Amino acid sequence: MRMRFIGAAQQVTGSMHCLDTGSARILIDGGLYQGRRDDSRQRNTHFAPEALEADALILTHAHIDHSGNIPGLIKRGFRGTVYATPATRDLCAYMLRDSARIQEADARYLNRKNADDPDWKQIQPLYDEDDAVNALERFVSVPYGKRFEVHPGVSATFLDAGHILGSASVSVDVAGAGKDKSGRRIAFSGDIGRKGLPILRDPVFPERPDYVLMESTYGNRAHDPITSTNARLADVINATIKRKGKVLIPAFAVGRSQEIIYALNELIRDGRVPALPVFVDSPLSVNVTEVFKLHPECFDHETRDFMEEHGDPFSFASVRYIQSVEESKRLNDLREPAVIIASSGMCEAGRILHHLRNNIEDERNTILIVGFMAQHTLGRRIVERRPRVKILGVERDLHARVEIMNGFSAHADKEELYDYAQRCAAGGQTRSFFLVHGEADQQVPMAEHMNREGLRTVIPKEGDVHELD
């Protein structure tokens, strides 16, 4: 039995791993790689043979860096079933189609803008909306805690990862693997959430795995306390209001947007910020928020109590969900203070690009970063506060203030990750941990710490194959 690391090895996008049991090949995730345009296109259109020939795919959650290339896989020859939790399947019904539409729209815009450039190479979307719909026909939904057969001799169980709605860690049980024929359990953490985050339940830990593939996005970083997050958000908004500016929040349509809307609801209701206009400028966020309402089984007790007392946590008097392009464009003429939440989270596509283009050079405004920004993305360049950044092909001066809040992160930090590893190893049979979905500055210190504590830990490279005895 062996594991091949296809994507998100020593990086945080394009998650894809292949478990070869000898009788079956099982993909874990089919994520879209996000980074430099040419590099992304190369990675997202050229798949390892093991990926295309796999018997099944198990999807940990709906974020595009984990799910976004499933239509591409199927378009290029993957024939297997895609297993996911019910909430993940419902989210993907919107997200994969939205991903296709964004690719098509961005290709049209850039091709039109560069039509007179003789060196410009026409851009084509990786897949279209029909490909996304075809991919959804492959999905089979399985609830948390129910063991299901992936292939003869291979079964799996979804465990609540507490990261976003429907997110899961996966325990995969392989019968008769290894020299002693006793079978093996391989745990895939997916993205691990944080204990005590609003809305969702806390993570559930795999029991007695032999091997663990574990995310490490924040393997060497401590988050701000969850309890201080709302206070910091209020400070940023109130300071921007005093400058008569706008707060721009690039946020993933799934999870992060709903957390911020929930927090703003509380702050405005409690009088800690004025009831300023809040625009959620993402059709996907609108649809995703409706999916949230369909899955109260994923909510924690606090959120269910809030709903009983105050009603819908994602709707209040000053919030407005923007659907049409015309409504979005009218926000360009907005002069009074407001909050604009728009996707995508790493500022690589979607309506946030247009809001940044129109507001980044105004020092009254604030760009509030509330999530991880991968290398070579516009979001990372803004986090680094580079004096000039390229937006939709045009260089812009970065005069807006940049504030970074990691308290909203839905990823576990270094202490929470180490706690996850210890709980996995508590049964005494875990042989190795493999750190994925992280960059070197986070993975190396985490691996060193875990190895010092007796938890054998490896950092695989892209393309590596490791034997699991």
C-alpha positions as CSV (number, residue, x, y, z in Angstrom):
1,M,0.0,0.0,0.0
2,R,1.3,3.4,-0.9
3,M,0.4,7.1,-0.8
4,R,1.2,9.5,-3.6
5,F,1.2,13.2,-2.9
6,I,-0.2,15.0,-6.0
7,G,-1.2,18.4,-4.7
8,A,-0.9,20.7,-1.6
9,A,2.4,19.2,-0.8
10,Q,4.6,21.9,0.7
11,Q,1.9,24.4,-0.4
12,V,-1.7,25.2,0.5
13,T,-3.7,24.9,-2.7
14,G,-4.6,22.2,-5.1
15,S,-5.2,19.5,-2.5
16,M,-5.1,16.0,-4.0
17,H,-3.7,12.7,-2.6
18,C,-3.9,9.2,-3.9
19,L,-4.1,6.1,-1.7
20,D,-3.1,3.0,-3.7
21,T,-4.2,-0.1,-1.7
22,G,-3.0,-2.6,-4.3
23,S,-6.5,-3.4,-5.4
24,A,-7.9,0.2,-5.6
25,R,-6.8,3.7,-6.0
26,I,-8.7,6.3,-3.9
27,L,-8.3,10.0,-4.4
28,I,-8.7,12.3,-1.4
29,D,-9.8,15.7,-2.7
30,G,-9.6,17.3,-6.2
31,G,-8.6,20.8,-5.5
32,L,-7.9,23.7,-7.8
33,Y,-4.4,25.1,-7.7
34,Q,-4.3,28.9,-7.2
35,G,-1.3,31.0,-8.0
36,R,0.5,32.6,-11.0
37,R,-1.8,32.3,-14.0
38,D,0.6,30.2,-16.3
39,D,1.7,27.9,-13.5
40,S,-1.9,27.4,-12.3
41,R,-3.1,26.5,-15.8
42,Q,-0.3,24.0,-16.2
43,R,-1.0,22.4,-12.9
44,N,-4.8,22.4,-13.3
45,T,-4.9,20.8,-16.8
46,H,-2.1,18.2,-16.4
47,F,-3.1,15.4,-14.0
48,A,-1.1,12.5,-12.7
49,P,-2.3,9.2,-14.3
50,E,-3.1,7.9,-10.9
51,A,-5.7,10.6,-10.5
52,L,-7.5,10.0,-13.7
53,E,-7.4,6.3,-13.2
54,A,-8.6,6.3,-9.6
55,D,-11.6,4.2,-8.6
56,A,-13.2,6.8,-6.3
57,L,-12.7,10.3,-4.8
58,I,-13.5,11.2,-1.2
59,L,-14.0,14.9,-0.8
60,T,-13.2,16.5,2.6
61,H,-15.0,19.8,2.0
62,A,-16.3,22.2,-0.5
63,H,-13.6,24.9,-0.6
64,I,-12.3,25.4,-4.1
65,D,-8.7,24.5,-3.2
66,H,-10.1,21.0,-2.3
67,S,-13.1,20.6,-4.7
68,G,-12.6,23.0,-7.5
69,N,-10.9,20.7,-10.1
70,I,-13.3,17.8,-9.8
71,P,-15.0,18.9,-13.0
72,G,-11.6,19.1,-14.6
73,L,-10.8,15.6,-13.5
74,I,-14.0,14.2,-14.9
75,K,-13.7,16.2,-18.1
76,R,-10.3,14.6,-18.7
77,G,-11.2,11.0,-17.9
78,F,-11.9,10.3,-14.2
79,R,-14.8,7.8,-14.0
80,G,-15.2,7.2,-10.3
81,T,-17.8,8.1,-7.7
82,V,-17.3,11.3,-5.6
83,Y,-18.2,10.8,-1.9
84,A,-19.0,13.8,0.3
85,T,-21.2,14.8,3.2
86,P,-24.7,16.1,2.4
87,A,-23.8,19.7,3.2
88,T,-20.6,19.5,1.1
89,R,-22.6,18.1,-1.9
90,D,-25.1,21.0,-1.5
91,L,-22.4,23.6,-1.4
92,C,-20.6,22.1,-4.4
93,A,-23.9,22.4,-6.4
94,Y,-23.4,26.1,-6.3
95,M,-19.6,26.4,-5.9
96,L,-18.5,24.4,-8.9
97,R,-20.9,26.1,-11.2
98,D,-19.8,29.5,-9.8
99,S,-16.2,28.5,-10.4
100,A,-17.0,27.8,-14.0
101,R,-18.8,31.0,-14.5
102,I,-15.9,33.0,-12.9
103,Q,-13.4,31.3,-15.2
104,E,-15.5,32.1,-18.3
105,A,-16.1,35.7,-17.3
106,D,-12.4,36.4,-16.4
107,A,-11.3,34.8,-19.7
108,R,-13.7,37.0,-21.7
109,Y,-12.5,40.1,-19.8
110,L,-8.8,39.5,-20.2
111,N,-9.1,38.4,-23.8
112,R,-11.1,41.5,-24.6
113,K,-8.7,43.8,-22.7
114,N,-5.6,42.3,-24.4
115,A,-7.1,41.9,-27.8
116,D,-4.7,44.4,-29.4
117,D,-1.6,42.8,-27.9
118,P,0.1,40.6,-30.5
119,D,1.8,38.5,-27.8
120,W,-1.4,37.8,-25.9
121,K,-2.4,34.1,-25.8
122,Q,-6.2,33.6,-25.6
123,I,-7.3,32.2,-22.3
124,Q,-9.8,29.4,-22.1
125,P,-11.7,28.3,-18.9
126,L,-10.5,25.1,-17.4
127,Y,-14.1,23.8,-17.6
128,D,-17.5,25.3,-18.3
129,E,-20.8,25.2,-16.4
130,D,-21.9,22.0,-18.2
131,D,-18.8,20.3,-17.0
132,A,-19.6,21.4,-13.4
133,V,-23.2,20.0,-13.7
134,N,-21.9,16.7,-15.1
135,A,-19.5,16.4,-12.2
136,L,-22.4,16.8,-9.7
137,E,-24.0,13.7,-11.1
138,R,-21.1,11.7,-9.7
139,F,-21.6,12.8,-6.1
140,V,-23.0,10.4,-3.5
141,S,-23.8,11.9,0.0
142,V,-22.9,10.2,3.2
143,P,-23.6,11.6,6.7
144,Y,-21.1,12.0,9.5
145,G,-20.4,8.8,11.4
146,K,-21.8,6.3,8.9
147,R,-19.2,3.9,7.6
148,F,-19.5,3.3,3.8
149,E,-17.8,1.0,1.3
150,V,-15.6,2.9,-1.2
151,H,-14.4,-0.2,-3.0
152,P,-14.3,-3.9,-2.0
153,G,-12.0,-4.1,1.0
154,V,-12.0,-0.3,1.5
155,S,-14.4,1.6,3.7
156,A,-14.5,5.1,5.0
157,T,-16.2,7.3,7.7
158,F,-16.7,11.0,7.7
159,L,-15.9,12.8,11.0
160,D,-17.0,16.5,11.6
161,A,-13.8,18.6,11.1
162,G,-15.4,21.8,12.3
163,H,-13.8,23.9,9.5
164,I,-16.7,24.9,7.3
165,L,-20.3,23.6,6.8
166,G,-20.1,19.9,6.0
167,S,-16.3,19.7,6.4
168,A,-14.9,16.3,7.3
169,S,-11.9,14.4,8.4
170,V,-11.9,10.9,6.9
171,S,-10.9,7.6,8.4
172,V,-10.2,5.1,5.6
173,D,-10.1,1.4,6.6
174,V,-8.2,-1.0,4.3
175,A,-8.8,-4.7,5.0
176,G,-5.9,-7.1,4.7
177,A,-3.2,-4.5,4.1
178,G,0.3,-5.0,5.4
179,K,2.3,-8.1,6.1
180,D,0.3,-9.1,9.1
181,K,-3.0,-8.9,7.1
182,S,-4.6,-7.1,10.0
183,G,-5.7,-4.1,8.0
184,R,-4.8,-0.4,8.3
185,R,-6.6,2.8,9.1
186,I,-5.4,6.0,7.3
187,A,-6.8,9.3,8.6
188,F,-7.0,12.3,6.3
189,S,-7.6,15.4,8.4
190,G,-8.9,17.7,5.7
191,D,-8.8,21.2,7.0
192,I,-9.1,21.2,10.8
193,G,-11.4,23.7,12.4
194,R,-11.1,25.4,15.8
195,K,-12.7,24.6,19.1
196,G,-15.2,27.3,20.1
197,L,-15.7,29.0,16.7
198,P,-19.2,30.4,16.3
199,I,-21.8,28.6,14.1
200,L,-20.2,25.1,13.7
201,R,-19.6,22.2,16.1
202,D,-16.1,21.5,17.3
203,P,-13.8,19.0,15.5
204,V,-14.1,15.3,16.0
205,F,-10.8,13.3,16.1
206,P,-10.0,10.0,14.3
207,E,-9.5,7.1,16.6
208,R,-6.4,4.9,16.4
209,P,-5.2,5.6,12.9
210,D,-2.0,3.9,11.6
211,Y,-1.1,6.9,9.4
212,V,-2.3,10.5,9.4
213,L,-2.2,13.0,6.5
214,M,-2.6,16.2,8.4
215,E,-3.0,19.8,7.3
216,S,-0.4,22.3,8.6
217,T,-1.5,25.7,7.3
218,Y,-0.8,27.4,10.6
219,G,1.7,24.9,12.0
220,N,3.9,27.6,13.5
221,R,1.5,30.4,14.3
222,A,-0.9,31.2,17.1
223,H,-4.2,32.8,16.4
224,D,-5.7,35.7,18.3
225,P,-8.2,34.4,20.9
226,I,-11.6,33.8,19.5
227,T,-13.1,35.8,22.4
228,S,-11.3,39.0,21.2
229,T,-12.3,38.7,17.5
230,N,-15.5,40.8,17.7
231,A,-13.8,43.6,19.6
232,R,-11.0,43.8,17.1
233,L,-13.5,43.8,14.2
234,A,-15.4,46.7,15.9
235,D,-12.2,48.7,16.3
236,V,-11.4,48.4,12.6
237,I,-14.8,49.3,11.4
238,N,-15.2,52.3,13.8
239,A,-11.7,53.6,12.8
240,T,-12.6,53.4,9.2
241,I,-15.9,55.2,9.8
242,K,-14.1,58.1,11.3
243,R,-12.0,58.4,8.1
244,K,-15.3,58.3,6.1
245,G,-13.9,55.2,4.4
246,K,-15.1,51.8,3.4
247,V,-14.1,48.4,4.7
248,L,-13.4,45.8,2.0
249,I,-13.3,42.2,3.2
250,P,-12.1,39.5,0.7
251,A,-13.7,36.4,2.1
252,F,-14.4,32.9,1.0
253,A,-18.1,32.5,0.1
254,V,-18.3,29.4,2.3
255,G,-17.6,29.8,6.0
256,R,-15.7,33.0,6.4
257,S,-18.5,35.2,4.9
258,Q,-21.1,33.7,7.2
259,E,-18.9,34.1,10.2
260,I,-18.4,37.8,9.5
261,I,-22.0,38.4,8.8
262,Y,-22.9,36.6,12.1
263,A,-20.3,38.8,14.0
264,L,-21.6,42.0,12.4
265,N,-25.1,41.1,13.4
266,E,-24.0,40.8,17.0
267,L,-22.0,44.0,17.0
268,I,-24.7,46.1,15.4
269,R,-27.4,44.5,17.7
270,D,-25.3,45.3,20.7
271,G,-24.5,48.9,19.6
272,R,-20.8,48.4,19.4
273,V,-20.7,49.6,15.8
274,P,-23.3,51.8,14.0
275,A,-25.8,50.2,11.8
276,L,-23.8,51.0,8.6
277,P,-24.7,49.4,5.3
278,V,-23.2,45.9,4.9
279,F,-23.1,44.6,1.3
280,V,-22.4,40.9,0.6
281,D,-21.4,41.2,-3.0
282,S,-21.3,37.6,-4.1
283,P,-24.1,35.7,-5.7
284,L,-22.3,32.6,-4.4
285,S,-22.4,33.8,-0.8
286,V,-26.1,34.4,-1.1
287,N,-26.7,30.9,-2.3
288,V,-24.3,29.4,0.2
289,T,-26.0,31.2,3.1
290,E,-29.2,29.6,2.0
291,V,-27.5,26.2,2.1
292,F,-26.3,27.0,5.7
293,K,-30.0,27.4,6.7
294,L,-30.7,23.9,5.3
295,H,-28.2,22.2,7.6
296,P,-28.8,23.0,11.2
297,E,-27.4,19.5,12.1
298,C,-23.9,21.2,11.6
299,F,-24.6,24.1,14.0
300,D,-23.4,24.3,17.6
301,H,-25.7,24.8,20.5
302,E,-24.9,28.5,20.8
303,T,-26.0,29.2,17.2
304,R,-29.2,27.2,17.6
305,D,-29.9,29.2,20.8
306,F,-29.3,32.5,18.9
307,M,-31.7,31.4,16.2
308,E,-34.4,30.7,18.7
309,E,-34.0,34.1,20.4
310,H,-33.1,36.4,17.5
311,G,-34.1,34.5,14.3
312,D,-32.0,34.2,11.2
313,P,-28.3,34.9,12.2
314,F,-27.4,35.8,8.6
315,S,-30.1,38.5,8.1
316,F,-30.5,41.9,9.8
317,A,-31.8,45.4,8.9
318,S,-28.6,46.9,7.4
319,V,-27.3,43.8,5.5
320,R,-28.0,43.6,1.8
321,Y,-27.1,40.6,-0.5
322,I,-26.1,41.7,-4.0
323,Q,-26.9,39.4,-6.9
324,S,-26.7,41.3,-10.2
325,V,-23.7,42.8,-11.9
326,E,-25.6,46.1,-12.2
327,E,-26.1,46.3,-8.4
328,S,-22.4,45.4,-7.9
329,K,-21.3,48.2,-10.2
330,R,-23.4,50.7,-8.4
331,L,-21.3,50.2,-5.3
332,N,-18.5,52.0,-7.2
333,D,-20.5,55.2,-6.7
334,L,-20.9,54.6,-2.9
335,R,-19.4,57.5,-1.0
336,E,-20.5,56.9,2.6
337,P,-18.9,54.4,5.0
338,A,-19.9,50.8,4.4
339,V,-18.7,47.2,4.7
340,I,-18.3,45.3,1.4
341,I,-17.8,41.5,1.7
342,A,-16.9,39.9,-1.6
343,S,-15.2,36.7,-2.8
344,S,-12.7,35.2,-3.6
345,G,-10.9,34.8,-0.4
346,M,-7.4,35.1,-1.9
347,C,-8.3,38.0,-4.3
348,E,-7.6,35.9,-7.4
349,A,-11.0,36.1,-9.0
350,G,-14.5,37.3,-8.6
351,R,-16.0,40.7,-7.7
352,I,-13.5,41.6,-5.0
353,L,-11.1,42.4,-7.8
354,H,-13.3,45.2,-9.1
355,H,-13.8,46.6,-5.6
356,L,-10.1,46.6,-4.9
357,R,-9.4,48.2,-8.3
358,N,-11.8,51.1,-7.4
359,N,-10.8,51.5,-3.7
360,I,-7.2,50.4,-3.1
361,E,-5.7,53.8,-3.9
362,D,-7.9,55.7,-1.3
363,E,-6.2,56.0,2.1
364,R,-9.5,56.4,3.8
365,N,-10.4,52.8,3.0
366,T,-9.4,49.6,4.8
367,I,-8.7,46.2,3.3
368,L,-9.4,43.7,6.1
369,I,-7.7,40.4,5.6
370,V,-9.4,37.6,7.5
371,G,-7.9,34.4,6.1
372,F,-4.8,32.8,4.8
373,M,-3.3,34.1,1.5
374,A,-1.2,31.7,-0.5
375,Q,2.0,32.6,-2.1
376,H,1.8,34.3,-5.5
377,T,-1.7,35.5,-5.0
378,L,-2.9,39.1,-5.0
379,G,-4.1,38.6,-1.4
380,R,-0.5,37.7,-0.3
381,R,0.9,40.8,-2.0
382,I,-1.7,42.9,-0.2
383,V,-0.8,41.2,3.1
384,E,2.9,42.0,2.4
385,R,1.8,45.7,1.8
386,R,3.6,46.0,-1.4
387,P,3.4,49.6,-2.6
388,R,2.1,48.6,-6.0
389,V,0.0,45.6,-6.9
390,K,-1.4,44.4,-10.3
391,I,-5.2,44.1,-10.4
392,L,-6.8,42.8,-13.6
393,G,-3.6,43.5,-15.5
394,V,-3.1,47.1,-14.3
395,E,-0.6,48.3,-11.6
396,R,-2.3,50.2,-8.7
397,D,-0.8,52.1,-5.7
398,L,-1.7,50.5,-2.4
399,H,-2.8,53.5,-0.3
400,A,-5.7,51.9,1.6
401,R,-4.9,50.6,5.1
402,V,-4.4,46.9,5.4
403,E,-5.5,45.2,8.6
404,I,-5.0,41.5,9.3
405,M,-7.2,39.5,11.6
406,N,-6.4,35.8,12.1
407,G,-9.0,35.4,14.8
408,F,-11.6,34.6,12.1
409,S,-9.5,31.8,10.7
410,A,-11.3,28.5,10.4
411,H,-8.0,26.7,10.5
412,A,-6.5,25.3,13.7
413,D,-3.4,27.1,14.9
414,K,-0.2,25.4,16.0
415,E,-1.4,24.4,19.5
416,E,-4.7,23.1,18.1
417,L,-2.9,21.2,15.4
418,Y,-0.6,19.6,17.9
419,D,-3.6,18.7,20.1
420,Y,-5.2,17.0,17.1
421,A,-2.0,15.0,16.5
422,Q,-1.7,13.9,20.1
423,R,-5.4,12.8,20.1
424,C,-4.8,10.8,17.0
425,A,-1.7,9.1,18.5
426,A,-3.4,8.5,21.9
427,G,-4.2,4.9,20.9
428,G,-0.6,4.1,20.6
429,Q,-0.6,2.7,17.0
430,T,0.0,5.7,14.8
431,R,3.2,5.0,12.9
432,S,3.6,8.3,10.9
433,F,2.2,11.7,10.3
434,F,2.5,13.4,6.9
435,L,2.1,17.1,6.9
436,V,0.3,18.5,3.9
437,H,-1.5,21.8,3.0
438,G,1.1,24.1,4.4
439,E,4.2,26.1,3.4
440,A,7.7,25.5,4.6
441,D,7.8,28.2,7.3
442,Q,4.8,26.6,9.0
443,Q,5.6,22.9,8.3
444,V,9.2,22.7,9.3
445,P,8.9,24.0,12.9
446,M,5.7,21.9,13.3
447,A,7.5,18.7,12.1
448,E,10.5,19.4,14.3
449,H,8.3,19.8,17.4
450,M,6.3,16.7,16.7
451,N,9.4,14.6,16.1
452,R,10.9,15.8,19.3
453,E,7.8,14.7,21.1
454,G,8.0,11.2,19.6
455,L,5.5,11.6,16.8
456,R,7.2,10.5,13.7
457,T,6.5,13.2,11.1
458,V,7.4,13.6,7.4
459,I,7.0,16.6,5.1
460,P,6.4,15.0,1.6
461,K,7.1,16.9,-1.6
462,E,4.8,17.1,-4.6
463,G,5.0,13.8,-6.5
464,D,6.5,11.8,-3.6
465,V,5.3,8.2,-3.1
466,H,5.5,6.8,0.4
467,E,5.0,3.1,1.3
468,L,2.5,2.3,4.1
469,D,3.5,-1.0,5.5
